[in-house]
């Protein structure tokens, strides 16, 4: 899909909330085809980033057993 998305589950430290958000934003941009959505689509775009961030945080927490650092 996109080679520039970096791995978030690193052995030396947990992913930060910011790293998770940035990865989710990059994913939504890639899937939607928009770098910046129109005003009409902004709410859907932002909701998708939130949903993916939350799902990613749950996944990483279940894999490592640790909370995301803040």
N, CA, C, O and CB atoms as a CASP TS submission, in Angstrom:
PFRMAT TS
TARGET T0000
AUTHOR 0000-0000-0000
METHOD Language model
MODEL 1
PARENT N/A
ATOM      1  N   UNK     1       0.832  -1.186   0.000  1.00  0.00           N
ATOM      2  CA  UNK     1       0.000   0.000   0.000  1.00  0.00           C
ATOM      3  C   UNK     1       0.872   1.244   0.000  1.00  0.00           C
ATOM      4  O   UNK     1       0.870   2.000  -0.971  1.00  0.00           O
ATOM      5  CB  UNK     1      -0.944   0.001   1.206  1.00  0.00           C
ATOM      6  N   UNK     2       1.621   1.468   1.079  1.00  0.00           N
ATOM      7  CA  UNK     2       2.443   2.670   1.151  1.00  0.00           C
ATOM      8  C   UNK     2       3.712   2.341   1.911  1.00  0.00           C
ATOM      9  O   UNK     2       3.657   1.991   3.090  1.00  0.00           O
ATOM     10  CB  UNK     2       1.679   3.841   1.827  1.00  0.00           C
ATOM     11  N   UNK     3       4.819   2.446   1.270  1.00  0.00           N
ATOM     12  CA  UNK     3       6.084   2.067   1.896  1.00  0.00           C
ATOM     13  C   UNK     3       6.569   3.066   2.923  1.00  0.00           C
ATOM     14  O   UNK     3       7.448   2.743   3.723  1.00  0.00           O
ATOM     15  CB  UNK     3       7.132   1.893   0.852  1.00  0.00           C
ATOM     16  N   UNK     4       6.024   4.265   2.925  1.00  0.00           N
ATOM     17  CA  UNK     4       6.518   5.282   3.847  1.00  0.00           C
ATOM     18  C   UNK     4       5.845   5.214   5.223  1.00  0.00           C
ATOM     19  O   UNK     4       6.229   5.965   6.120  1.00  0.00           O
ATOM     20  CB  UNK     4       6.311   6.652   3.249  1.00  0.00           C
ATOM     21  N   UNK     5       4.863   4.346   5.411  1.00  0.00           N
ATOM     22  CA  UNK     5       4.262   4.191   6.735  1.00  0.00           C
ATOM     23  C   UNK     5       5.224   3.373   7.581  1.00  0.00           C
ATOM     24  O   UNK     5       5.572   2.248   7.223  1.00  0.00           O
ATOM     25  CB  UNK     5       2.846   3.506   6.657  1.00  0.00           C
ATOM     26  N   UNK     6       5.652   3.936   8.697  1.00  0.00           N
ATOM     27  CA  UNK     6       6.643   3.251   9.524  1.00  0.00           C
ATOM     28  C   UNK     6       5.964   2.333  10.541  1.00  0.00           C
ATOM     29  O   UNK     6       4.829   2.585  10.947  1.00  0.00           O
ATOM     30  CB  UNK     6       7.537   4.274  10.245  1.00  0.00           C
ATOM     31  N   UNK     7       6.648   1.281  10.947  1.00  0.00           N
ATOM     32  CA  UNK     7       6.097   0.387  11.965  1.00  0.00           C
ATOM     33  C   UNK     7       5.905   1.140  13.280  1.00  0.00           C
ATOM     34  O   UNK     7       6.751   1.947  13.667  1.00  0.00           O
ATOM     35  CB  UNK     7       7.018  -0.837  12.173  1.00  0.00           C
ATOM     36  N   UNK     8       4.789   0.873  13.967  1.00  0.00           N
ATOM     37  CA  UNK     8       4.515   1.544  15.236  1.00  0.00           C
ATOM     38  C   UNK     8       4.878   0.687  16.437  1.00  0.00           C
ATOM     39  O   UNK     8       5.088   1.211  17.531  1.00  0.00           O
ATOM     40  CB  UNK     8       3.060   1.928  15.313  1.00  0.00           C
ATOM     41  N   UNK     9       4.954  -0.613  16.247  1.00  0.00           N
ATOM     42  CA  UNK     9       5.264  -1.493  17.371  1.00  0.00           C
ATOM     43  C   UNK     9       6.763  -1.749  17.385  1.00  0.00           C
ATOM     44  O   UNK     9       7.261  -2.644  16.702  1.00  0.00           O
ATOM     45  CB  UNK     9       4.469  -2.833  17.280  1.00  0.00           C
ATOM     46  N   UNK    10       7.461  -0.963  18.160  1.00  0.00           N
ATOM     47  CA  UNK    10       8.911  -1.057  18.233  1.00  0.00           C
ATOM     48  C   UNK    10       9.302  -1.762  19.527  1.00  0.00           C
ATOM     49  O   UNK    10       8.621  -1.609  20.541  1.00  0.00           O
ATOM     50  CB  UNK    10       9.563   0.348  18.150  1.00  0.00           C
ATOM     51  N   UNK    11      10.389  -2.533  19.507  1.00  0.00           N
ATOM     52  CA  UNK    11      10.771  -3.296  20.700  1.00  0.00           C
ATOM     53  C   UNK    11      11.257  -2.441  21.865  1.00  0.00           C
ATOM     54  O   UNK    11      11.174  -2.869  23.016  1.00  0.00           O
ATOM     55  CB  UNK    11      11.837  -4.272  20.340  1.00  0.00           C
ATOM     56  N   UNK    12      11.761  -1.248  21.590  1.00  0.00           N
ATOM     57  CA  UNK    12      12.355  -0.434  22.649  1.00  0.00           C
ATOM     58  C   UNK    12      11.402   0.567  23.305  1.00  0.00           C
ATOM     59  O   UNK    12      11.716   1.110  24.365  1.00  0.00           O
ATOM     60  CB  UNK    12      13.515   0.303  22.096  1.00  0.00           C
ATOM     61  N   UNK    13      10.245   0.818  22.693  1.00  0.00           N
ATOM     62  CA  UNK    13       9.305   1.770  23.294  1.00  0.00           C
ATOM     63  C   UNK    13       7.932   1.639  22.629  1.00  0.00           C
ATOM     64  O   UNK    13       7.832   1.229  21.473  1.00  0.00           O
ATOM     65  CB  UNK    13       9.838   3.226  23.161  1.00  0.00           C
ATOM     66  N   UNK    14       6.882   1.990  23.366  1.00  0.00           N
ATOM     67  CA  UNK    14       5.550   1.961  22.753  1.00  0.00           C
ATOM     68  C   UNK    14       5.350   3.165  21.832  1.00  0.00           C
ATOM     69  O   UNK    14       6.028   4.183  21.971  1.00  0.00           O
ATOM     70  CB  UNK    14       4.457   1.938  23.841  1.00  0.00           C
ATOM     71  N   UNK    15       4.427   3.038  20.906  1.00  0.00           N
ATOM     72  CA  UNK    15       4.096   4.144  20.005  1.00  0.00           C
ATOM     73  C   UNK    15       3.417   5.253  20.795  1.00  0.00           C
ATOM     74  O   UNK    15       2.673   4.991  21.740  1.00  0.00           O
ATOM     75  CB  UNK    15       3.184   3.662  18.843  1.00  0.00           C
ATOM     76  N   UNK    16       3.677   6.479  20.404  1.00  0.00           N
ATOM     77  CA  UNK    16       3.025   7.610  21.069  1.00  0.00           C
ATOM     78  C   UNK    16       1.661   7.855  20.421  1.00  0.00           C
ATOM     79  O   UNK    16       1.383   7.380  19.320  1.00  0.00           O
ATOM     80  CB  UNK    16       3.913   8.896  20.992  1.00  0.00           C
ATOM     81  N   UNK    17       0.835   8.595  21.123  1.00  0.00           N
ATOM     82  CA  UNK    17      -0.468   8.974  20.587  1.00  0.00           C
ATOM     83  C   UNK    17      -0.302   9.745  19.275  1.00  0.00           C
ATOM     84  O   UNK    17      -1.076   9.550  18.338  1.00  0.00           O
ATOM     85  CB  UNK    17      -1.248   9.819  21.613  1.00  0.00           C
ATOM     86  N   UNK    18       0.698  10.611  19.208  1.00  0.00           N
ATOM     87  CA  UNK    18       0.965  11.405  18.008  1.00  0.00           C
ATOM     88  C   UNK    18       1.356  10.505  16.834  1.00  0.00           C
ATOM     89  O   UNK    18       0.890  10.714  15.714  1.00  0.00           O
ATOM     90  CB  UNK    18       2.079  12.434  18.282  1.00  0.00           C
ATOM     91  N   UNK    19       2.198   9.514  17.079  1.00  0.00           N
ATOM     92  CA  UNK    19       2.609   8.595  16.013  1.00  0.00           C
ATOM     93  C   UNK    19       1.415   7.804  15.484  1.00  0.00           C
ATOM     94  O   UNK    19       1.292   7.581  14.279  1.00  0.00           O
ATOM     95  CB  UNK    19       3.696   7.633  16.522  1.00  0.00           C
ATOM     96  N   UNK    20       0.550   7.389  16.380  1.00  0.00           N
ATOM     97  CA  UNK    20      -0.645   6.648  15.974  1.00  0.00           C
ATOM     98  C   UNK    20      -1.553   7.542  15.136  1.00  0.00           C
ATOM     99  O   UNK    20      -2.067   7.114  14.103  1.00  0.00           O
ATOM    100  CB  UNK    20      -1.405   6.112  17.213  1.00  0.00           C
ATOM    101  N   UNK    21      -1.751   8.775  15.576  1.00  0.00           N
ATOM    102  CA  UNK    21      -2.591   9.721  14.832  1.00  0.00           C
ATOM    103  C   UNK    21      -2.015   9.976  13.435  1.00  0.00           C
ATOM    104  O   UNK    21      -2.750   9.969  12.447  1.00  0.00           O
ATOM    105  CB  UNK    21      -2.719  11.055  15.607  1.00  0.00           C
ATOM    106  N   UNK    22      -0.712  10.200  13.356  1.00  0.00           N
ATOM    107  CA  UNK    22      -0.079  10.475  12.063  1.00  0.00           C
ATOM    108  C   UNK    22      -0.198   9.285  11.112  1.00  0.00           C
ATOM    109  O   UNK    22      -0.421   9.470   9.916  1.00  0.00           O
ATOM    110  CB  UNK    22       1.394  10.834  12.263  1.00  0.00           C
ATOM    111  N   UNK    23      -0.053   8.071  11.633  1.00  0.00           N
ATOM    112  CA  UNK    23      -0.204   6.881  10.791  1.00  0.00           C
ATOM    113  C   UNK    23      -1.649   6.747  10.305  1.00  0.00           C
ATOM    114  O   UNK    23      -1.890   6.403   9.147  1.00  0.00           O
ATOM    115  CB  UNK    23       0.220   5.612  11.565  1.00  0.00           C
ATOM    116  N   UNK    24      -2.610   7.022  11.195  1.00  0.00           N
ATOM    117  CA  UNK    24      -4.026   6.953  10.811  1.00  0.00           C
ATOM    118  C   UNK    24      -4.343   8.006   9.756  1.00  0.00           C
ATOM    119  O   UNK    24      -5.047   7.722   8.786  1.00  0.00           O
ATOM    120  CB  UNK    24      -4.938   7.144  12.047  1.00  0.00           C
ATOM    121  N   UNK    25      -3.836   9.204   9.936  1.00  0.00           N
ATOM    122  CA  UNK    25      -4.045  10.274   8.962  1.00  0.00           C
ATOM    123  C   UNK    25      -3.460   9.887   7.600  1.00  0.00           C
ATOM    124  O   UNK    25      -4.099  10.089   6.567  1.00  0.00           O
ATOM    125  CB  UNK    25      -3.412  11.590   9.462  1.00  0.00           C
ATOM    126  N   UNK    26      -2.266   9.340   7.602  1.00  0.00           N
ATOM    127  CA  UNK    26      -1.633   8.930   6.353  1.00  0.00           C
ATOM    128  C   UNK    26      -2.451   7.830   5.675  1.00  0.00           C
ATOM    129  O   UNK    26      -2.618   7.842   4.455  1.00  0.00           O
ATOM    130  CB  UNK    26      -0.192   8.445   6.612  1.00  0.00           C
ATOM    131  N   UNK    27      -2.960   6.882   6.459  1.00  0.00           N
ATOM    132  CA  UNK    27      -3.779   5.807   5.909  1.00  0.00           C
ATOM    133  C   UNK    27      -5.053   6.359   5.276  1.00  0.00           C
ATOM    134  O   UNK    27      -5.409   5.975   4.162  1.00  0.00           O
ATOM    135  CB  UNK    27      -4.130   4.791   7.000  1.00  0.00           C
ATOM    136  N   UNK    28      -5.740   7.258   5.982  1.00  0.00           N
ATOM    137  CA  UNK    28      -6.986   7.831   5.456  1.00  0.00           C
ATOM    138  C   UNK    28      -6.710   8.640   4.192  1.00  0.00           C
ATOM    139  O   UNK    28      -7.487   8.582   3.238  1.00  0.00           O
ATOM    140  CB  UNK    28      -7.668   8.722   6.519  1.00  0.00           C
ATOM    141  N   UNK    29      -5.626   9.382   4.177  1.00  0.00           N
ATOM    142  CA  UNK    29      -5.264  10.132   2.971  1.00  0.00           C
ATOM    143  C   UNK    29      -5.028   9.192   1.797  1.00  0.00           C
ATOM    144  O   UNK    29      -5.474   9.459   0.680  1.00  0.00           O
ATOM    145  CB  UNK    29      -4.012  10.985   3.221  1.00  0.00           C
ATOM    146  N   UNK    30      -4.333   8.101   2.050  1.00  0.00           N
ATOM    147  CA  UNK    30      -4.019   7.151   0.987  1.00  0.00           C
ATOM    148  C   UNK    30      -5.287   6.486   0.457  1.00  0.00           C
ATOM    149  O   UNK    30      -5.486   6.388  -0.754  1.00  0.00           O
ATOM    150  CB  UNK    30      -3.037   6.090   1.494  1.00  0.00           C
ATOM    151  N   UNK    31      -6.142   6.029   1.373  1.00  0.00           N
ATOM    152  CA  UNK    31      -7.356   5.320   0.969  1.00  0.00           C
ATOM    153  C   UNK    31      -8.350   6.262   0.281  1.00  0.00           C
ATOM    154  O   UNK    31      -8.965   5.897  -0.721  1.00  0.00           O
ATOM    155  CB  UNK    31      -8.015   4.662   2.190  1.00  0.00           C
ATOM    156  N   UNK    32      -8.502   7.472   0.821  1.00  0.00           N
ATOM    157  CA  UNK    32      -9.486   8.409   0.258  1.00  0.00           C
ATOM    158  C   UNK    32      -9.004   9.075  -1.028  1.00  0.00           C
ATOM    159  O   UNK    32      -9.808   9.503  -1.856  1.00  0.00           O
ATOM    160  CB  UNK    32      -9.823   9.478   1.278  1.00  0.00           C
ATOM    161  N   UNK    33      -7.698   9.156  -1.183  1.00  0.00           N
ATOM    162  CA  UNK    33      -7.154   9.838  -2.349  1.00  0.00           C
ATOM    163  C   UNK    33      -7.066  11.343  -2.173  1.00  0.00           C
ATOM    164  O   UNK    33      -6.744  12.061  -3.120  1.00  0.00           O
ATOM    165  CB  UNK    33      -7.985   9.528  -3.547  1.00  0.00           C
ATOM    166  N   UNK    34      -7.352  11.830  -0.962  1.00  0.00           N
ATOM    167  CA  UNK    34      -7.308  13.268  -0.687  1.00  0.00           C
ATOM    168  C   UNK    34      -6.246  13.589   0.344  1.00  0.00           C
ATOM    169  O   UNK    34      -6.194  12.970   1.407  1.00  0.00           O
ATOM    170  CB  UNK    34      -8.669  13.768  -0.207  1.00  0.00           C
ATOM    171  N   UNK    35      -5.411  14.546   0.035  1.00  0.00           N
ATOM    172  CA  UNK    35      -4.452  15.038   1.033  1.00  0.00           C
ATOM    173  C   UNK    35      -5.192  15.905   2.051  1.00  0.00           C
ATOM    174  O   UNK    35      -4.940  15.838   3.254  1.00  0.00           O
ATOM    175  CB  UNK    35      -3.293  15.847   0.353  1.00  0.00           C
ATOM    176  N   UNK    36      -6.098  16.710   1.540  1.00  0.00           N
ATOM    177  CA  UNK    36      -6.954  17.558   2.377  1.00  0.00           C
ATOM    178  C   UNK    36      -8.356  17.473   1.800  1.00  0.00           C
ATOM    179  O   UNK    36      -8.568  17.832   0.642  1.00  0.00           O
ATOM    180  CB  UNK    36      -6.438  19.059   2.430  1.00  0.00           C
ATOM    181  N   UNK    37      -9.321  17.002   2.591  1.00  0.00           N
ATOM    182  CA  UNK    37     -10.681  16.869   2.071  1.00  0.00           C
ATOM    183  C   UNK    37     -11.378  18.219   1.929  1.00  0.00           C
ATOM    184  O   UNK    37     -10.966  19.209   2.534  1.00  0.00           O
ATOM    185  CB  UNK    37     -11.496  15.963   2.976  1.00  0.00           C
ATOM    186  N   UNK    38     -12.417  18.245   1.140  1.00  0.00           N
ATOM    187  CA  UNK    38     -13.228  19.460   1.021  1.00  0.00           C
ATOM    188  C   UNK    38     -13.968  19.678   2.340  1.00  0.00           C
ATOM    189  O   UNK    38     -14.032  18.779   3.179  1.00  0.00           O
ATOM    190  CB  UNK    38     -14.237  19.358  -0.181  1.00  0.00           C
ATOM    191  N   UNK    39     -14.524  20.869   2.518  1.00  0.00           N
ATOM    192  CA  UNK    39     -15.293  21.157   3.735  1.00  0.00           C
ATOM    193  C   UNK    39     -16.449  20.188   3.910  1.00  0.00           C
ATOM    194  O   UNK    39     -16.782  19.810   5.033  1.00  0.00           O
ATOM    195  CB  UNK    39     -15.822  22.587   3.702  1.00  0.00           C
ATOM    196  N   UNK    40     -17.052  19.790   2.821  1.00  0.00           N
ATOM    197  CA  UNK    40     -18.186  18.860   2.869  1.00  0.00           C
ATOM    198  C   UNK    40     -17.754  17.502   3.420  1.00  0.00           C
ATOM    199  O   UNK    40     -18.526  16.845   4.119  1.00  0.00           O
ATOM    200  CB  UNK    40     -18.803  18.690   1.468  1.00  0.00           C
ATOM    201  N   UNK    41     -16.534  17.077   3.113  1.00  0.00           N
ATOM    202  CA  UNK    41     -16.043  15.765   3.532  1.00  0.00           C
ATOM    203  C   UNK    41     -15.174  15.784   4.789  1.00  0.00           C
ATOM    204  O   UNK    41     -14.747  14.727   5.255  1.00  0.00           O
ATOM    205  CB  UNK    41     -15.269  15.158   2.420  1.00  0.00           C
ATOM    206  N   UNK    42     -14.907  16.956   5.337  1.00  0.00           N
ATOM    207  CA  UNK    42     -13.992  17.079   6.479  1.00  0.00           C
ATOM    208  C   UNK    42     -14.442  16.256   7.682  1.00  0.00           C
ATOM    209  O   UNK    42     -13.616  15.591   8.307  1.00  0.00           O
ATOM    210  CB  UNK    42     -13.863  18.534   6.883  1.00  0.00           C
ATOM    211  N   UNK    43     -15.719  16.284   8.019  1.00  0.00           N
ATOM    212  CA  UNK    43     -16.219  15.561   9.184  1.00  0.00           C
ATOM    213  C   UNK    43     -16.020  14.048   9.026  1.00  0.00           C
ATOM    214  O   UNK    43     -15.597  13.376   9.966  1.00  0.00           O
ATOM    215  CB  UNK    43     -17.704  15.879   9.408  1.00  0.00           C
ATOM    216  N   UNK    44     -16.322  13.523   7.850  1.00  0.00           N
ATOM    217  CA  UNK    44     -16.142  12.090   7.594  1.00  0.00           C
ATOM    218  C   UNK    44     -14.660  11.718   7.638  1.00  0.00           C
ATOM    219  O   UNK    44     -14.295  10.668   8.168  1.00  0.00           O
ATOM    220  CB  UNK    44     -16.748  11.704   6.228  1.00  0.00           C
ATOM    221  N   UNK    45     -13.824  12.565   7.091  1.00  0.00           N
ATOM    222  CA  UNK    45     -12.376  12.358   7.076  1.00  0.00           C
ATOM    223  C   UNK    45     -11.839  12.304   8.504  1.00  0.00           C
ATOM    224  O   UNK    45     -11.102  11.387   8.863  1.00  0.00           O
ATOM    225  CB  UNK    45     -11.671  13.478   6.276  1.00  0.00           C
ATOM    226  N   UNK    46     -12.217  13.299   9.318  1.00  0.00           N
ATOM    227  CA  UNK    46     -11.763  13.362  10.715  1.00  0.00           C
ATOM    228  C   UNK    46     -12.275  12.174  11.532  1.00  0.00           C
ATOM    229  O   UNK    46     -11.549  11.636  12.367  1.00  0.00           O
ATOM    230  CB  UNK    46     -12.224  14.673  11.363  1.00  0.00           C
ATOM    231  N   UNK    47     -13.510  11.770  11.294  1.00  0.00           N
ATOM    232  CA  UNK    47     -14.083  10.616  12.012  1.00  0.00           C
ATOM    233  C   UNK    47     -13.315   9.347  11.663  1.00  0.00           C
ATOM    234  O   UNK    47     -13.069   8.511  12.532  1.00  0.00           O
ATOM    235  CB  UNK    47     -15.589  10.443  11.669  1.00  0.00           C
ATOM    236  N   UNK    48     -12.939   9.199  10.403  1.00  0.00           N
ATOM    237  CA  UNK    48     -12.176   8.024   9.989  1.00  0.00           C
ATOM    238  C   UNK    48     -10.808   7.996  10.666  1.00  0.00           C
ATOM    239  O   UNK    48     -10.355   6.939  11.107  1.00  0.00           O
ATOM    240  CB  UNK    48     -12.011   8.002   8.464  1.00  0.00           C
ATOM    241  N   UNK    49     -10.155   9.142  10.750  1.00  0.00           N
ATOM    242  CA  UNK    49      -8.851   9.214  11.420  1.00  0.00           C
ATOM    243  C   UNK    49      -9.006   8.842  12.895  1.00  0.00           C
ATOM    244  O   UNK    49      -8.190   8.091  13.431  1.00  0.00           O
ATOM    245  CB  UNK    49      -8.234  10.639  11.280  1.00  0.00           C
ATOM    246  N   UNK    50     -10.035   9.352  13.550  1.00  0.00           N
ATOM    247  CA  UNK    50     -10.278   9.003  14.968  1.00  0.00           C
ATOM    248  C   UNK    50     -10.534   7.512  15.137  1.00  0.00           C
ATOM    249  O   UNK    50      -9.963   6.875  16.022  1.00  0.00           O
ATOM    250  CB  UNK    50     -11.474   9.798  15.524  1.00  0.00           C
ATOM    251  N   UNK    51     -11.393   6.958  14.289  1.00  0.00           N
ATOM    252  CA  UNK    51     -11.726   5.530  14.387  1.00  0.00           C
ATOM    253  C   UNK    51     -10.489   4.649  14.173  1.00  0.00           C
ATOM    254  O   UNK    51     -10.275   3.680  14.901  1.00  0.00           O
ATOM    255  CB  UNK    51     -12.812   5.166  13.358  1.00  0.00           C
ATOM    256  N   UNK    52      -9.699   4.991  13.189  1.00  0.00           N
ATOM    257  CA  UNK    52      -8.496   4.202  12.904  1.00  0.00           C
ATOM    258  C   UNK    52      -7.469   4.370  14.017  1.00  0.00           C
ATOM    259  O   UNK    52      -6.802   3.405  14.389  1.00  0.00           O
ATOM    260  CB  UNK    52      -7.885   4.614  11.549  1.00  0.00           C
ATOM    261  N   UNK    53      -7.335   5.571  14.548  1.00  0.00           N
ATOM    262  CA  UNK    53      -6.429   5.789  15.680  1.00  0.00           C
ATOM    263  C   UNK    53      -6.848   4.947  16.879  1.00  0.00           C
ATOM    264  O   UNK    53      -6.012   4.302  17.512  1.00  0.00           O
ATOM    265  CB  UNK    53      -6.395   7.278  16.066  1.00  0.00           C
ATOM    266  N   UNK    54      -8.140   4.951  17.192  1.00  0.00           N
ATOM    267  CA  UNK    54      -8.636   4.163  18.318  1.00  0.00           C
ATOM    268  C   UNK    54      -8.423   2.673  18.100  1.00  0.00           C
ATOM    269  O   UNK    54      -7.996   1.966  19.013  1.00  0.00           O
ATOM    270  CB  UNK    54     -10.111   4.445  18.547  1.00  0.00           C
ATOM    271  N   UNK    55      -8.714   2.195  16.906  1.00  0.00           N
ATOM    272  CA  UNK    55      -8.512   0.773  16.595  1.00  0.00           C
ATOM    273  C   UNK    55      -7.036   0.395  16.669  1.00  0.00           C
ATOM    274  O   UNK    55      -6.688  -0.677  17.164  1.00  0.00           O
ATOM    275  CB  UNK    55      -9.065   0.447  15.200  1.00  0.00           C
ATOM    276  N   UNK    56      -6.180   1.270  16.180  1.00  0.00           N
ATOM    277  CA  UNK    56      -4.742   1.013  16.229  1.00  0.00           C
ATOM    278  C   UNK    56      -4.254   0.967  17.669  1.00  0.00           C
ATOM    279  O   UNK    56      -3.455   0.102  18.028  1.00  0.00           O
ATOM    280  CB  UNK    56      -3.976   2.085  15.446  1.00  0.00           C
ATOM    281  N   UNK    57      -4.730   1.892  18.493  1.00  0.00           N
ATOM    282  CA  UNK    57      -4.331   1.903  19.897  1.00  0.00           C
ATOM    283  C   UNK    57      -4.770   0.612  20.587  1.00  0.00           C
ATOM    284  O   UNK    57      -3.999   0.030  21.351  1.00  0.00           O
ATOM    285  CB  UNK    57      -4.928   3.127  20.619  1.00  0.00           C
ATOM    286  N   UNK    58      -5.984   0.162  20.331  1.00  0.00           N
ATOM    287  CA  UNK    58      -6.470  -1.095  20.912  1.00  0.00           C
ATOM    288  C   UNK    58      -5.617  -2.268  20.454  1.00  0.00           C
ATOM    289  O   UNK    58      -5.260  -3.127  21.260  1.00  0.00           O
ATOM    290  CB  UNK    58      -7.939  -1.334  20.532  1.00  0.00           C
ATOM    291  N   UNK    59      -5.288  -2.311  19.170  1.00  0.00           N
ATOM    292  CA  UNK    59      -4.458  -3.384  18.643  1.00  0.00           C
ATOM    293  C   UNK    59      -3.094  -3.404  19.315  1.00  0.00           C
ATOM    294  O   UNK    59      -2.650  -4.449  19.789  1.00  0.00           O
ATOM    295  CB  UNK    59      -4.298  -3.239  17.136  1.00  0.00           C
ATOM    296  N   UNK    60      -2.427  -2.257  19.358  1.00  0.00           N
ATOM    297  CA  UNK    60      -1.097  -2.202  19.955  1.00  0.00           C
ATOM    298  C   UNK    60      -1.139  -2.548  21.440  1.00  0.00           C
ATOM    299  O   UNK    60      -0.242  -3.225  21.943  1.00  0.00           O
ATOM    300  CB  UNK    60      -0.487  -0.817  19.757  1.00  0.00           C
ATOM    301  N   UNK    61      -2.166  -2.093  22.143  1.00  0.00           N
ATOM    302  CA  UNK    61      -2.291  -2.431  23.559  1.00  0.00           C
ATOM    303  C   UNK    61      -2.471  -3.932  23.757  1.00  0.00           C
ATOM    304  O   UNK    61      -1.906  -4.503  24.689  1.00  0.00           O
ATOM    305  CB  UNK    61      -3.463  -1.677  24.183  1.00  0.00           C
ATOM    306  N   UNK    62      -3.242  -4.569  22.901  1.00  0.00           N
ATOM    307  CA  UNK    62      -3.473  -5.996  23.056  1.00  0.00           C
ATOM    308  C   UNK    62      -2.246  -6.801  22.667  1.00  0.00           C
ATOM    309  O   UNK    62      -2.026  -7.880  23.217  1.00  0.00           O
ATOM    310  CB  UNK    62      -4.665  -6.430  22.226  1.00  0.00           C
ATOM    311  N   UNK    63      -1.439  -6.307  21.733  1.00  0.00           N
ATOM    312  CA  UNK    63      -0.207  -7.008  21.333  1.00  0.00           C
ATOM    313  C   UNK    63       0.870  -6.916  22.388  1.00  0.00           C
ATOM    314  O   UNK    63       1.560  -7.896  22.669  1.00  0.00           O
ATOM    315  CB  UNK    63       0.320  -6.448  20.030  1.00  0.00           C
ATOM    316  N   UNK    64       1.017  -5.737  22.975  1.00  0.00           N
ATOM    317  CA  UNK    64       2.120  -5.520  23.899  1.00  0.00           C
ATOM    318  C   UNK    64       1.710  -5.599  25.350  1.00  0.00           C
ATOM    319  O   UNK    64       2.554  -5.788  26.227  1.00  0.00           O
ATOM    320  CB  UNK    64       2.741  -4.200  23.638  1.00  0.00           C
ATOM    321  N   UNK    65       0.412  -5.456  25.615  1.00  0.00           N
ATOM    322  CA  UNK    65      -0.044  -5.423  27.000  1.00  0.00           C
ATOM    323  C   UNK    65       0.275  -4.115  27.694  1.00  0.00           C
ATOM    324  O   UNK    65       0.125  -4.005  28.911  1.00  0.00           O
ATOM    325  CB  UNK    65       0.567  -6.553  27.765  1.00  0.00           C
ATOM    326  N   UNK    66       0.717  -3.115  26.933  1.00  0.00           N
ATOM    327  CA  UNK    66       1.065  -1.817  27.500  1.00  0.00           C
ATOM    328  C   UNK    66       0.165  -0.737  26.958  1.00  0.00           C
ATOM    329  O   UNK    66      -0.420  -0.891  25.885  1.00  0.00           O
ATOM    330  CB  UNK    66       2.517  -1.477  27.215  1.00  0.00           C
ATOM    331  N   UNK    67       0.048   0.332  27.671  1.00  0.00           N
ATOM    332  CA  UNK    67      -0.706   1.501  27.216  1.00  0.00           C
ATOM    333  C   UNK    67       0.178   2.316  26.290  1.00  0.00           C
ATOM    334  O   UNK    67       1.405   2.240  26.361  1.00  0.00           O
ATOM    335  CB  UNK    67      -1.198   2.366  28.419  1.00  0.00           C
ATOM    336  N   UNK    68      -0.446   3.089  25.431  1.00  0.00           N
ATOM    337  CA  UNK    68       0.286   3.986  24.548  1.00  0.00           C
ATOM    338  C   UNK    68       0.863   5.125  25.372  1.00  0.00           C
ATOM    339  O   UNK    68       0.171   5.682  26.224  1.00  0.00           O
ATOM    340  CB  UNK    68      -0.627   4.528  23.417  1.00  0.00           C
ATOM    341  N   UNK    69       2.119   5.479  25.132  1.00  0.00           N
ATOM    342  CA  UNK    69       2.728   6.565  25.889  1.00  0.00           C
ATOM    343  C   UNK    69       2.167   7.903  25.463  1.00  0.00           C
ATOM    344  O   UNK    69       1.720   8.067  24.328  1.00  0.00           O
ATOM    345  CB  UNK    69       4.238   6.554  25.720  1.00  0.00           C
ATOM    346  N   UNK    70       2.193   8.846  26.364  1.00  0.00           N
ATOM    347  CA  UNK    70       1.670  10.188  26.077  1.00  0.00           C
ATOM    348  C   UNK    70       2.735  11.223  26.245  1.00  0.00           C
ATOM    349  O   UNK    70       2.479  12.410  26.046  1.00  0.00           O
ATOM    350  CB  UNK    70       0.492  10.517  26.970  1.00  0.00           C
TER
END
